[in-house]
Amino acid sequence: MKETIKFILILIAFSLATGLFCQNQTEESEEYDEFADIETANTFLAENIDYHYELIKFYLNEHEFDLALSYLDSIMINPTDSLYYFKGIAFKGKENWHDAADNFALAMENHHADGLLQKSQTEFKYALNKLPAMEAITSLSGYMNAMKDNETLAKFLVIMAEIYENNQLFDEANDVYVTLLKETNYPEQIPVQMKIATNQILLEQYDDAIKTLTPIVALDDSLHNADALFLYYLANFSLDRLQIAKQALLKLYYNYPHHQSRTEILSGLAMVLEKEGQFVMSWYFLNELKNSSSEAQKFIVQKDIDRLKQKIGTQKITTDQFRYLEPHLLPEEKK
């Protein structure tokens, strides 16, 4: 069960990107797409793009990275965010990931246009992911020590937490998230708290996760409540708090029929009800799960159904198997 929970949580961790990690990462297979699309940087340059920029773009498009760097060094008297960005692209082309990260960080720190900021942030994360984890963390710490802009500092903290998570250092990631909430004005407070709760469950700190999630669930926020309820179920189920876990699952079942974790919701209800001795209701949810499963999954679900049938036929059942069932013998009235 713990391995299943960890797998589900890893999926959730990525799905929680709603608002928290809105930028798109550059795929490795598209490593040099920005050279083919370098004209998009025109939007973010000074109003009068002169010969210098055109020549730099030409070198980059031709993959003449050394020439681009030499020329950039000769004109970096008054560096701009665009020049730092282009220098980062040149170092990326040479696969010099440390210097690439340095220049993308400077482009972020000195940004004047939101579009170039987001593009620099995407490239910055890509370069950091090419470095050994601790080297990336050390570099990030150095950037943040000199950071004055609160908004950019928050972006750097989110990236640092992601690197820790990618290396399964969930305690360290949560320390960063706590700093993010305390020392910046980061607007996405609830997604950050849910990331903390996710990491706490991965660390088997279930009581802490419940404390983190309880006020979020109480808010009944339409944007985040479904994922908060699912995490709340996982934490409570892990502590054998079956009644609370079941209530969370039932809310998910009735209120969020199209939730991305619908399969896990149905199987969770079947598990909880079986633990309660409610074999008929467990069978009901397994049957619903089977109807929505692939052919391969149907075989596995059917084995669980057969196991329940055997329990119903052979065990002494003391639980009222029909207390959740209501007969509907009369046709529904026409509205």
RAFENZI-V711929 format. One record per residue. RES is the residue in one letter. OMEGA is omega in radians with two decimals (999 if undefined). Layout:
BEGIN
res,omega
RES,OMEGA
RES,OMEGA
END
This chain:
BEGIN
res,omega
M,-3.12
K,3.12
E,3.10
T,3.13
I,-3.13
K,3.12
F,3.13
I,-3.09
L,3.11
I,3.09
L,-3.13
I,-3.10
A,3.13
F,3.14
S,3.12
L,-3.13
A,-3.11
T,3.12
G,-3.02
L,-3.11
F,-2.98
C,-3.09
Q,3.13
N,3.12
Q,3.09
T,3.14
E,-3.09
E,-3.14
S,3.13
E,-2.96
E,-3.04
Y,-3.14
D,-3.09
E,3.11
F,3.11
A,-3.05
D,-3.03
I,3.14
E,3.13
T,3.12
A,-3.14
N,-3.10
T,-2.99
F,3.13
L,3.09
A,-3.05
E,-3.14
N,-3.14
I,-3.03
D,-3.08
Y,-3.10
H,-3.10
Y,3.14
E,-3.13
L,3.11
I,3.14
K,3.11
F,3.13
Y,-3.12
L,3.11
N,3.14
E,-3.11
H,3.06
E,-2.96
F,3.12
D,3.09
L,3.12
A,-3.13
L,3.12
S,-3.12
Y,3.11
L,3.12
D,-3.09
S,-3.08
I,-3.08
M,3.11
I,3.07
N,-3.02
P,3.09
T,3.09
D,-3.14
S,3.14
L,3.07
Y,3.13
Y,-3.14
F,3.12
K,3.07
G,3.10
I,3.13
A,3.11
F,3.08
K,3.11
G,3.10
K,-3.10
E,3.01
N,-2.93
W,-3.14
H,-3.14
D,3.07
A,3.13
A,3.13
D,-3.07
N,3.06
F,3.07
A,3.11
L,3.08
A,3.10
M,-3.09
E,-3.07
N,-3.01
H,3.06
H,-3.12
A,-3.09
D,-3.12
G,3.13
L,3.08
L,-3.10
Q,3.13
K,3.10
S,3.14
Q,3.11
T,-3.14
E,3.12
F,3.13
K,-3.14
Y,-3.13
A,3.14
L,-3.13
N,3.08
K,-3.13
L,2.97
P,-2.99
A,-3.06
M,3.06
E,3.09
A,3.13
I,3.13
T,3.12
S,3.12
L,3.14
S,3.11
G,3.12
Y,-3.04
M,3.12
N,-3.12
A,-3.03
M,3.13
K,-3.09
D,-3.06
N,-3.10
E,-3.14
T,3.08
L,3.13
A,3.12
K,3.13
F,3.13
L,3.11
V,3.12
I,3.12
M,3.12
A,3.12
E,-3.14
I,3.08
Y,-3.13
E,3.13
N,3.12
N,3.07
Q,3.06
L,-2.96
F,3.07
D,-3.13
E,3.10
A,3.14
N,3.05
D,3.13
V,3.13
Y,3.10
V,3.08
T,3.13
L,-3.12
L,-3.06
K,-2.93
E,3.10
T,3.09
N,-3.09
Y,-2.98
P,-3.04
E,-3.06
Q,-3.06
I,3.09
P,3.10
V,3.11
Q,3.11
M,3.03
K,3.09
I,-3.13
A,3.11
T,3.14
N,3.10
Q,3.10
I,3.09
L,3.11
L,-3.11
E,3.05
Q,-2.95
Y,3.12
D,3.11
D,3.13
A,3.13
I,3.10
K,3.13
T,-3.03
L,-3.03
T,3.13
P,3.12
I,3.11
V,-3.13
A,3.12
L,-3.09
D,-3.12
D,-3.04
S,-3.09
L,-3.00
H,-2.97
N,-3.09
A,-3.14
D,3.11
A,3.12
L,-3.13
F,3.07
L,3.12
Y,3.07
Y,-3.09
L,-3.12
A,-3.12
N,3.10
F,-3.13
S,3.10
L,-3.13
D,3.02
R,-2.91
L,-3.12
Q,3.14
I,3.12
A,-3.13
K,3.14
Q,3.10
A,3.13
L,3.14
L,3.06
K,3.10
L,-3.09
Y,-3.06
Y,-3.00
N,-3.07
Y,-3.08
P,-3.12
H,3.13
H,-3.09
Q,3.14
S,-3.10
R,3.13
T,-3.13
E,3.11
I,3.14
L,3.13
S,3.09
G,3.09
L,3.12
A,3.14
M,-3.10
V,-3.10
L,3.06
E,3.10
K,3.11
E,-3.09
G,3.13
Q,-3.00
F,-3.13
V,3.14
M,3.06
S,3.09
W,-3.14
Y,-3.10
F,3.06
L,3.13
N,3.09
E,3.09
L,3.14
K,-3.11
N,-3.12
S,-3.07
S,3.02
S,-3.12
E,3.13
A,-3.13
Q,-3.13
K,3.14
F,-3.14
I,-3.13
V,-3.14
Q,3.09
K,3.09
D,3.11
I,3.13
D,3.12
R,3.11
L,3.11
K,3.14
Q,3.09
K,-3.11
I,-3.08
G,-3.00
T,-3.06
Q,3.02
K,-3.03
I,-3.13
T,-3.12
T,3.06
D,-3.05
Q,-3.03
F,-3.04
R,3.10
Y,-3.07
L,3.08
E,3.14
P,3.05
H,-3.01
L,-3.11
L,3.09
P,-3.14
E,3.11
E,3.10
K,-3.13
K,999
END
